[in-house]
Amino acid sequence: MDRTTVGELALMLRQEITRYSPGEKLPSSRDLMQRHQVSPVTVSRAIAALAAEGLVVSRPGAGVFRAEAPRPAAGLGDTSWQEVALSAEAGVPPARSTDATGVLTTLATAPPEAIDLNAGYLHPSLQPERALAGALARAGRRPGAWSRPPVEGLTELRAWFARDIADGLSAADVLIAAGGQSALSTALRSLAAPGAPVLVESPTYPGVLAVARAAGLRPVPVPVDADGVRTDLLAEAFAASGARLFVSQPLFQNPTGAVLTPERGREVLRIARAAGAFVVEDDFARRLVHADAPDLPPPLAADDPDGVVVHIRSLTKPTSPNLRVAALAARGPALARLRSVQAVDSFFVPRPLQEATLELVGAPAWSQHQRALAEALRERRTALAGALARTHPELLPARIPQGGFNLWVRLLATVTPEALATAALRGGVAVTPGTPYFTAEPPAPQLRLSYAPAESPGHLAEGARRLLHALDQCSLTR
């Protein structure tokens, strides 16, 4: 039986390789299999890992050899001139600023000893790994799987997204994008000129703010309450700023979890039409609904014959961070603009990934995964919220979202979110400070707690215990 993992074998070979001279041949795969009692697959993968590190060179028919010593790195030059080059943008108000702090915070990998309540992706145990592997294998066997796809995306996949988003849409209204973040970038840069204001929810997903600022746009906040964006303030913001673009997450908004009511949804469209503005609808969480949730409201795009809404629907969140496939749906001249900007940026989404997506959503395993995920998210939400409520019910929002995968908790005014996050990490749990979710100073200290990346409901309960201990410690030190 093969009891040695690829990582373990690679580590042993990494240690043994120092005994060989550069260019000297290593033992054969057969010898390594017998010596370490491993399978051929384990040997080949371990060798591939060492080759990727530049430690060995594999020569088909000849064997594996220790690589020549790398050349010494060139000395570091003077890069101080770049400060001027990257900052001098006269005549482009406001200057572009690529601040990815908020995005990188949620992408940070928690230490192995910490329970992860920070990340924005599903734990591997919640991902449909077997279905994804099968879809990828079947996709690779499709005729033409490695030929160039249309710039807009495969017609079959565009048609599937059109049916999934709303009645009345067709494949001709859809572009395939490389994930939700890429779609957001394309939409904002297509629909607003550098220097223009763009209305955003407050708080909002830091990726929206990062994209807007990188495009030279000026984010203008519009507060959100339990029923979604405040439409009275939205109308005022359009009038005061002259903006022609509003970015919204109507369903299980990140980070608050708010669901825009149908009444407010209709008002958003009315206000945007009156302002001659677009609404970018980031519908990232529609497939993150929980098993006990009521019927979901339709997307804004479902009641939009005039092309006010540019709709984004991604499959990344409910599957895997590596399935970076999303749809951009729009009508009218805006679609042509989106197509042009996306083509300049990335040409197209790789065809094998699009083919694999078609295989995934067309298989019986897809609906099975969605049912299992809905139940798992309900169970995890209940575990985390229950653990917090037992001793600190004041942290929880009045309405616990029945979709998405995070809780937005409010702290006492005396606690700094960054200080608490630091203390919590020392105590073995990773959480996200709420500050990056605001365009300016937040009105109150808050944290975002994600229950998707943790290993199990039991880990969530333990993570809550560690977080509350850190919170009590922070409160005592003030």
C-alpha positions as CSV (number, residue, x, y, z in Angstrom):
1,M,0.0,0.0,0.0
2,D,1.2,3.5,-0.9
3,R,1.4,5.2,2.5
4,T,3.8,8.0,1.6
5,T,2.2,11.2,0.3
6,V,3.6,13.2,-2.6
7,G,4.7,15.9,-0.3
8,E,6.5,13.5,2.0
9,L,8.4,11.9,-0.8
10,A,9.3,15.3,-2.3
11,L,10.7,16.3,1.0
12,M,12.8,13.2,1.3
13,L,14.1,13.6,-2.3
14,R,14.8,17.3,-1.6
15,Q,17.1,16.2,1.3
16,E,18.7,13.4,-0.7
17,I,19.5,15.5,-3.8
18,T,22.3,17.4,-2.0
19,R,24.4,14.2,-2.2
20,Y,24.4,14.4,-6.0
21,S,26.5,16.6,-8.2
22,P,24.9,19.0,-10.7
23,G,24.1,17.0,-13.8
24,E,24.4,13.6,-12.0
25,K,21.6,11.1,-12.6
26,L,19.2,10.3,-9.8
27,P,17.9,6.8,-9.0
28,S,15.3,5.5,-11.5
29,S,11.6,5.6,-10.8
30,R,11.6,1.9,-10.2
31,D,14.3,2.2,-7.6
32,L,12.4,5.0,-5.8
33,M,9.2,3.0,-5.8
34,Q,10.9,0.0,-4.2
35,R,13.0,2.1,-1.7
36,H,10.1,4.2,-0.5
37,Q,7.3,1.7,-1.1
38,V,5.2,4.1,-3.2
39,S,3.2,4.0,-6.4
40,P,4.4,5.2,-9.8
41,V,2.0,8.1,-9.6
42,T,3.5,9.3,-6.3
43,V,7.0,9.2,-7.7
44,S,6.1,11.0,-10.9
45,R,4.3,13.8,-9.0
46,A,7.1,14.2,-6.5
47,I,9.6,14.5,-9.4
48,A,7.4,17.0,-11.1
49,A,7.3,19.1,-7.9
50,L,11.1,19.1,-7.7
51,A,11.3,20.0,-11.4
52,A,9.0,22.9,-10.9
53,E,11.3,24.1,-8.2
54,G,14.3,23.9,-10.5
55,L,16.0,21.2,-8.5
56,V,15.9,18.5,-11.1
57,V,15.7,18.1,-14.9
58,S,13.7,15.2,-16.4
59,R,15.0,14.0,-19.8
60,P,12.6,11.5,-21.4
61,G,14.3,8.2,-22.2
62,A,17.4,9.2,-20.1
63,G,16.2,9.7,-16.6
64,V,16.1,12.5,-13.9
65,F,19.2,14.6,-13.2
66,R,20.1,17.1,-10.6
67,A,19.8,20.5,-12.1
68,E,22.8,22.8,-12.6
69,A,23.3,25.4,-9.9
70,P,21.2,28.6,-10.7
71,R,23.0,31.7,-11.6
72,P,23.3,34.2,-8.8
73,A,20.6,36.9,-8.8
74,A,21.5,40.2,-10.2
75,G,22.1,42.9,-7.6
76,L,19.2,45.1,-6.7
77,G,19.2,48.4,-8.6
78,D,17.8,51.8,-7.7
79,T,14.0,51.6,-8.2
80,S,13.2,54.9,-6.4
81,W,12.4,56.5,-9.8
82,Q,9.2,54.4,-9.9
83,E,7.6,56.5,-7.1
84,V,7.5,59.5,-9.5
85,A,6.5,57.4,-12.6
86,L,3.6,55.7,-10.8
87,S,2.3,58.9,-9.1
88,A,2.6,61.5,-11.8
89,E,-0.8,61.6,-13.5
90,A,-1.4,65.2,-14.0
91,G,-4.8,66.1,-15.6
92,V,-6.5,62.8,-14.5
93,P,-8.5,63.6,-11.4
94,P,-8.6,61.6,-9.3
95,A,-5.4,59.7,-9.8
96,R,-5.7,55.9,-10.1
97,S,-4.9,54.1,-6.9
98,T,-4.5,50.3,-6.9
99,D,-5.3,49.7,-3.2
100,A,-6.0,45.9,-2.9
101,T,-5.7,45.9,0.9
102,G,-9.3,44.8,1.4
103,V,-9.2,42.2,-1.3
104,L,-5.9,40.8,-0.1
105,T,-7.3,40.6,3.4
106,T,-10.0,38.2,2.4
107,L,-7.7,36.3,0.1
108,A,-5.1,35.8,2.9
109,T,-4.5,32.2,3.9
110,A,-5.0,31.5,7.6
111,P,-2.1,29.8,9.5
112,P,-2.6,26.0,9.8
113,E,-3.3,26.3,13.5
114,A,-6.0,29.0,13.1
115,I,-9.7,28.4,12.4
116,D,-10.5,30.4,9.3
117,L,-13.5,32.7,9.6
118,N,-12.0,35.1,7.1
119,A,-11.9,33.6,3.6
120,G,-14.6,34.2,0.9
121,Y,-14.6,30.7,-0.5
122,L,-16.0,27.3,0.4
123,H,-14.0,24.8,2.4
124,P,-12.8,21.9,0.1
125,S,-15.3,19.6,1.9
126,L,-18.1,21.8,0.6
127,Q,-16.8,22.0,-3.0
128,P,-18.1,19.6,-5.6
129,E,-14.6,18.2,-6.2
130,R,-15.7,14.9,-7.7
131,A,-18.2,16.5,-10.0
132,L,-15.7,19.1,-11.0
133,A,-13.0,16.5,-11.7
134,G,-15.5,14.5,-13.8
135,A,-16.6,17.6,-15.7
136,L,-13.0,18.5,-16.5
137,A,-12.2,15.0,-17.7
138,R,-15.3,14.9,-20.0
139,A,-14.6,18.4,-21.2
140,G,-11.1,17.4,-22.2
141,R,-12.5,14.7,-24.5
142,R,-14.9,17.0,-26.3
143,P,-14.1,17.6,-30.0
144,G,-12.4,20.9,-30.3
145,A,-12.0,21.4,-26.6
146,W,-8.6,23.1,-27.1
147,S,-9.5,25.2,-30.0
148,R,-10.1,29.0,-29.6
149,P,-13.5,29.9,-28.4
150,P,-15.6,32.9,-29.6
151,V,-14.6,36.1,-27.9
152,E,-18.1,36.3,-26.4
153,G,-17.9,32.8,-25.0
154,L,-19.4,29.4,-26.1
155,T,-23.0,29.9,-27.3
156,E,-24.2,26.9,-25.3
157,L,-22.8,28.4,-22.1
158,R,-24.1,31.8,-22.8
159,A,-27.6,30.4,-23.4
160,W,-27.4,28.5,-20.2
161,F,-26.6,31.6,-18.2
162,A,-29.3,33.5,-20.1
163,R,-31.9,31.0,-18.9
164,D,-30.5,31.0,-15.4
165,I,-30.6,34.8,-15.0
166,A,-34.0,35.7,-16.4
167,D,-36.8,35.0,-18.8
168,G,-36.5,37.0,-22.0
169,L,-32.7,37.0,-22.1
170,S,-30.9,35.1,-24.9
171,A,-27.4,34.0,-25.6
172,A,-26.9,37.2,-27.6
173,D,-27.3,39.2,-24.4
174,V,-24.5,37.4,-22.5
175,L,-20.7,37.5,-22.4
176,I,-18.6,34.9,-20.6
177,A,-16.1,36.5,-18.2
178,A,-13.3,35.1,-16.1
179,G,-15.1,35.2,-12.7
180,G,-17.1,37.9,-10.9
181,Q,-14.2,40.2,-10.1
182,S,-13.1,40.3,-13.8
183,A,-16.7,41.0,-14.8
184,L,-16.9,43.9,-12.2
185,S,-13.7,45.4,-13.6
186,T,-15.0,45.2,-17.2
187,A,-18.4,46.7,-16.2
188,L,-17.0,49.7,-14.3
189,R,-14.4,50.6,-16.9
190,S,-16.9,50.2,-19.7
191,L,-19.7,52.3,-18.2
192,A,-17.9,55.2,-16.5
193,A,-15.0,57.4,-17.6
194,P,-11.9,58.0,-15.4
195,G,-12.6,60.7,-12.9
196,A,-16.4,60.0,-12.8
197,P,-18.3,59.3,-9.6
198,V,-19.8,55.8,-9.1
199,L,-22.4,55.1,-6.4
200,V,-21.7,52.1,-4.2
201,E,-23.5,50.5,-1.3
202,S,-22.1,51.3,2.2
203,P,-20.8,49.0,3.4
204,T,-19.8,47.1,0.3
205,Y,-17.5,44.4,-1.0
206,P,-13.9,45.8,-1.0
207,G,-13.4,44.4,-4.5
208,V,-15.8,46.9,-5.8
209,L,-13.9,49.8,-4.2
210,A,-10.6,48.4,-5.4
211,V,-11.8,48.1,-9.0
212,A,-13.4,51.6,-9.0
213,R,-10.3,53.3,-7.7
214,A,-8.0,51.4,-10.0
215,A,-10.1,52.7,-12.9
216,G,-9.8,56.3,-11.6
217,L,-13.4,56.4,-10.5
218,R,-14.7,58.1,-7.3
219,P,-16.8,55.9,-5.1
220,V,-19.7,57.7,-3.5
221,P,-21.4,55.7,-0.6
222,V,-25.1,55.1,-0.3
223,P,-26.1,53.5,3.1
224,V,-27.7,50.1,3.3
225,D,-30.1,48.9,6.0
226,A,-31.8,45.5,6.6
227,D,-33.9,45.9,3.4
228,G,-31.1,46.8,1.1
229,V,-29.9,50.1,-0.2
230,R,-31.7,53.2,1.1
231,T,-33.6,54.4,-2.0
232,D,-34.3,57.8,-0.6
233,L,-30.6,58.4,-0.2
234,L,-29.9,56.8,-3.6
235,A,-32.0,59.4,-5.4
236,E,-30.2,62.1,-3.4
237,A,-26.8,60.7,-4.3
238,F,-27.6,60.6,-8.0
239,A,-28.7,64.2,-7.9
240,A,-25.8,65.4,-5.8
241,S,-23.0,63.6,-7.6
242,G,-24.2,63.4,-11.2
243,A,-23.2,59.8,-11.3
244,R,-24.4,57.6,-14.1
245,L,-23.5,54.2,-12.5
246,F,-24.6,52.4,-9.3
247,V,-23.1,49.1,-8.2
248,S,-25.4,46.9,-6.1
249,Q,-25.6,43.4,-4.5
250,P,-29.4,43.1,-4.1
251,L,-29.3,39.5,-2.8
252,F,-27.5,38.6,0.5
253,Q,-25.3,41.7,0.2
254,N,-21.7,41.4,1.1
255,P,-21.0,42.0,4.0
256,T,-24.4,42.8,5.6
257,G,-26.4,39.9,4.1
258,A,-29.3,42.3,3.4
259,V,-31.9,41.3,0.7
260,L,-33.3,44.2,-1.3
261,T,-37.1,44.1,-1.1
262,P,-39.1,43.9,-4.3
263,E,-40.5,47.4,-3.6
264,R,-37.1,48.9,-3.3
265,G,-35.9,47.0,-6.3
266,R,-38.5,48.6,-8.5
267,E,-37.6,52.0,-7.0
268,V,-33.9,51.4,-7.7
269,L,-34.8,50.9,-11.4
270,R,-37.1,53.9,-11.5
271,I,-34.4,56.2,-9.9
272,A,-31.7,54.9,-12.2
273,R,-33.9,55.4,-15.3
274,A,-34.7,58.9,-14.2
275,A,-31.0,59.7,-13.7
276,G,-30.0,58.2,-17.1
277,A,-27.8,55.7,-15.2
278,F,-26.8,52.1,-15.3
279,V,-27.2,49.6,-12.4
280,V,-24.5,46.9,-12.1
281,E,-26.2,44.0,-10.4
282,D,-23.7,41.7,-8.8
283,D,-25.8,38.6,-8.1
284,F,-23.0,36.6,-6.6
285,A,-25.0,34.8,-3.9
286,R,-28.1,33.5,-5.7
287,R,-26.7,29.9,-5.5
288,L,-25.7,30.4,-1.9
289,V,-29.2,30.3,-0.6
290,H,-29.8,28.2,2.6
291,A,-32.2,25.3,2.9
292,D,-34.6,27.1,5.2
293,A,-34.7,30.4,3.1
294,P,-38.0,31.6,1.7
295,D,-38.5,32.1,-2.1
296,L,-35.9,34.5,-3.5
297,P,-36.9,37.7,-5.2
298,P,-36.1,37.8,-8.9
299,P,-33.0,39.7,-10.1
300,L,-33.4,43.3,-11.1
301,A,-32.5,42.2,-14.6
302,A,-35.8,40.3,-14.8
303,D,-37.8,43.5,-14.9
304,D,-35.6,45.6,-17.1
305,P,-36.7,45.9,-20.8
306,D,-34.7,49.2,-21.2
307,G,-31.2,47.9,-20.5
308,V,-30.7,49.8,-17.3
309,V,-29.2,46.7,-15.6
310,V,-25.9,45.1,-16.3
311,H,-26.1,41.7,-14.6
312,I,-23.2,39.7,-13.2
313,R,-23.7,36.0,-12.3
314,S,-20.7,34.0,-11.2
315,L,-20.3,30.2,-10.5
316,T,-17.1,30.6,-8.5
317,K,-18.6,31.1,-5.0
318,P,-20.9,28.0,-5.0
319,T,-18.2,25.7,-6.6
320,S,-14.5,26.4,-6.3
321,P,-12.2,29.5,-6.4
322,N,-10.6,27.9,-9.5
323,L,-13.8,27.8,-11.5
324,R,-13.5,31.4,-12.6
325,V,-16.5,31.5,-14.9
326,A,-19.1,34.3,-14.8
327,A,-21.7,35.9,-17.1
328,L,-22.1,39.6,-18.0
329,A,-25.7,40.2,-19.3
330,A,-26.7,43.5,-20.9
331,R,-28.8,45.0,-23.7
332,G,-28.1,47.7,-26.2
333,P,-24.9,49.6,-27.0
334,A,-23.6,48.8,-23.5
335,L,-23.1,45.2,-24.5
336,A,-20.9,46.2,-27.4
337,R,-18.8,48.4,-25.0
338,L,-18.5,45.5,-22.5
339,R,-17.4,43.1,-25.3
340,S,-14.7,45.5,-26.5
341,V,-13.2,46.2,-23.1
342,Q,-13.2,42.5,-22.2
343,A,-11.6,41.5,-25.5
344,V,-8.8,44.1,-25.0
345,D,-8.2,42.9,-21.4
346,S,-8.2,39.1,-21.8
347,F,-9.3,38.1,-25.4
348,F,-11.5,35.3,-24.0
349,V,-12.0,32.8,-21.2
350,P,-10.1,29.5,-21.9
351,R,-12.3,27.1,-23.8
352,P,-11.5,24.0,-21.6
353,L,-12.8,25.9,-18.6
354,Q,-16.0,26.9,-20.4
355,E,-16.5,23.3,-21.7
356,A,-16.0,22.0,-18.1
357,T,-18.6,24.4,-16.8
358,L,-21.1,23.2,-19.4
359,E,-20.4,19.6,-18.3
360,L,-20.8,20.5,-14.6
361,V,-24.1,22.4,-14.9
362,G,-25.5,19.7,-17.2
363,A,-24.8,16.8,-15.0
364,P,-27.2,15.4,-12.3
365,A,-24.5,16.0,-9.7
366,W,-25.0,19.8,-10.1
367,S,-28.5,19.8,-8.6
368,Q,-27.4,17.4,-5.9
369,H,-24.5,19.7,-5.0
370,Q,-26.8,22.7,-4.8
371,R,-29.1,20.9,-2.4
372,A,-26.3,19.6,-0.2
373,L,-24.6,23.1,-0.2
374,A,-27.9,24.8,0.9
375,E,-28.2,22.4,3.8
376,A,-24.6,22.7,4.8
377,L,-24.7,26.5,4.8
378,R,-27.8,26.5,6.9
379,E,-26.1,24.1,9.4
380,R,-23.0,26.3,9.5
381,R,-24.9,29.5,9.9
382,T,-26.8,28.0,12.8
383,A,-23.7,26.7,14.5
384,L,-21.8,30.1,14.3
385,A,-24.8,32.3,15.2
386,G,-25.8,30.0,18.0
387,A,-22.3,29.9,19.5
388,L,-22.2,33.8,19.5
389,A,-25.7,34.1,20.8
390,R,-25.1,32.0,23.9
391,T,-22.9,34.6,25.6
392,H,-22.9,37.7,23.3
393,P,-26.3,38.0,21.5
394,E,-25.7,41.7,21.1
395,L,-23.1,41.0,18.4
396,L,-25.6,39.5,16.0
397,P,-27.7,41.5,13.5
398,A,-31.5,41.7,14.1
399,R,-32.0,39.5,11.0
400,I,-29.7,36.6,10.4
401,P,-29.3,36.2,6.6
402,Q,-30.6,33.0,5.2
403,G,-28.2,33.1,2.3
404,G,-24.5,33.9,1.6
405,F,-22.0,32.7,4.1
406,N,-21.1,35.4,6.5
407,L,-22.3,37.3,9.6
408,W,-21.8,41.0,10.0
409,V,-21.3,41.7,13.7
410,R,-21.3,45.0,15.4
411,L,-18.8,45.6,18.2
412,L,-18.8,48.0,21.1
413,A,-17.5,51.5,20.3
414,T,-14.5,50.9,22.6
415,V,-13.2,47.9,20.5
416,T,-11.1,48.5,17.4
417,P,-11.8,45.9,14.7
418,E,-8.1,45.7,13.6
419,A,-7.0,45.2,17.2
420,L,-9.5,42.5,17.8
421,A,-8.6,40.8,14.5
422,T,-5.0,40.8,15.6
423,A,-5.8,39.4,19.0
424,A,-8.1,36.8,17.6
425,L,-5.4,35.6,15.2
426,R,-3.0,35.2,18.1
427,G,-5.7,33.2,19.8
428,G,-6.1,30.9,16.8
429,V,-9.0,32.3,14.7
430,A,-8.8,34.5,11.6
431,V,-11.5,37.1,11.1
432,T,-12.0,40.2,8.8
433,P,-12.1,43.7,10.2
434,G,-15.0,45.7,8.8
435,T,-13.1,48.9,8.0
436,P,-12.2,48.0,4.3
437,Y,-15.9,47.6,3.5
438,F,-16.4,51.4,3.8
439,T,-15.3,54.2,1.4
440,A,-14.3,56.4,4.4
441,E,-14.4,56.1,8.2
442,P,-17.0,53.5,9.2
443,P,-19.9,54.6,11.4
444,A,-19.3,51.8,13.9
445,P,-16.7,49.0,14.6
446,Q,-17.7,45.8,12.9
447,L,-16.4,42.4,11.8
448,R,-17.2,40.0,9.0
449,L,-17.3,36.4,10.1
450,S,-17.4,33.9,7.2
451,Y,-18.6,30.4,8.0
452,A,-17.8,28.9,4.6
453,P,-14.0,28.3,4.9
454,A,-14.1,26.5,8.3
455,E,-13.7,22.7,8.3
456,S,-17.0,21.9,10.1
457,P,-19.7,23.2,12.4
458,G,-17.6,22.0,15.3
459,H,-14.7,24.2,14.2
460,L,-17.1,27.1,13.9
461,A,-18.2,26.7,17.5
462,E,-14.6,26.6,18.6
463,G,-13.7,29.6,16.4
464,A,-16.5,31.6,18.0
465,R,-15.2,30.6,21.5
466,R,-11.7,31.8,20.6
467,L,-13.0,35.0,19.1
468,L,-15.1,35.8,22.1
469,H,-12.2,35.2,24.4
470,A,-10.1,37.7,22.3
471,L,-13.0,40.1,22.5
472,D,-13.2,39.9,26.3
473,Q,-9.5,40.4,26.5
474,C,-9.6,43.5,24.3
475,S,-12.5,44.9,26.3
476,L,-10.6,44.3,29.6
477,T,-7.5,46.1,28.4
478,R,-9.4,49.4,27.7
